[in-house]
Amino acid sequence: MTLLGFCHNSRGGDVMFQIVLPPNPKRMVRWSSLERGSYETAVPHLCFTITSKSGDLTYNQPYSKRQQTLHRLISFMNKEEKIGYRTIARRFNSWGIKTTRGKTWSSGSVHSVLKRKIQRDKRIGDRKKKHPTKLENFRIEYFYV
C-alpha cells in the first residue's frame, strides 16, 4: 500500500497533512475520447485531513536582567504606589533611564512593558499544553488514470 502525502504549513504553528490511501483496485471506467475509442479508469482514494498543533516552533528568548528590573519597577510603581503610566514615564525620563531600544519613555511604552510581559507569560504557558490531533474531512475521490 502506498501513502501519498501533501504537507501544508499554516499560521500559528499548525501543520496539516492530507494523506491519500488507495483502497481495493475496483475501478470505474469512462470514455476519454470517442474518436480513438480509448478508456480512462477511475481509482477511488480515501482522502482526509490531519491537523496537528504545536507551540514549540519559536525560540524562547529569556528576559534580560534589565528587562526584569524595569518590569518589577513599573509594576511596583503602578500597583503599589498607584502611579499612572504618564507619571512613571516622566520620572524615568527625568532619571535618565532609556527604554530597551534606547529611546525616551512615553505612557504607551510603560503600558507596553506590562502588557508584553503578560502576553509572553501566557505564550510560554501555552507551549506546555498538549493539543489533540484532529482527523476530519473524510471523503472518497476518484482519480482517472
Residue pairs with C-beta under 8 A, 6 or more apart in sequence:
1 21
1 22
2 22
3 19
3 20
3 21
4 19
4 20
5 17
5 18
5 19
5 20
6 17
6 18
6 20
7 15
7 16
7 17
8 15
8 16
8 17
8 18
9 15
9 16
10 16
12 53
13 53
13 54
13 55
13 56
13 57
13 58
14 51
14 52
14 53
15 51
15 52
15 54
16 49
16 50
16 51
16 52
17 49
17 50
17 52
18 47
18 48
18 49
18 50
19 47
19 48
19 50
20 45
20 46
20 47
20 141
21 45
21 46
22 43
22 45
23 44
23 45
23 46
25 43
26 44
27 41
27 42
27 43
28 41
28 42
28 44
28 142
29 39
29 40
29 41
29 42
30 39
30 40
30 42
30 144
31 38
31 39
31 40
32 38
32 39
32 40
32 144
40 144
40 145
41 144
41 145
42 142
42 143
42 144
42 145
43 142
43 143
43 144
43 145
44 140
44 141
44 142
45 140
45 141
45 142
45 143
46 138
46 139
46 140
47 137
47 138
47 139
47 140
47 141
48 135
48 136
48 137
48 138
48 139
49 134
49 135
49 136
49 137
50 133
50 134
50 135
51 133
51 134
51 136
52 131
52 133
52 134
53 131
54 131
55 123
55 126
55 127
55 128
55 129
55 131
56 127
60 124
60 127
63 71
63 120
66 100
67 100
70 97
70 100
70 113
71 113
71 114
71 117
74 88
74 110
74 113
74 114
75 114
77 83
77 88
77 91
78 84
78 85
78 88
78 110
78 114
83 91
84 107
85 107
85 108
85 110
85 111
86 107
88 105
88 107
88 110
89 105
89 106
89 107
89 109
89 110
90 105
92 105
92 110
93 104
93 105
97 105
98 104
98 105
99 105
99 109
103 109
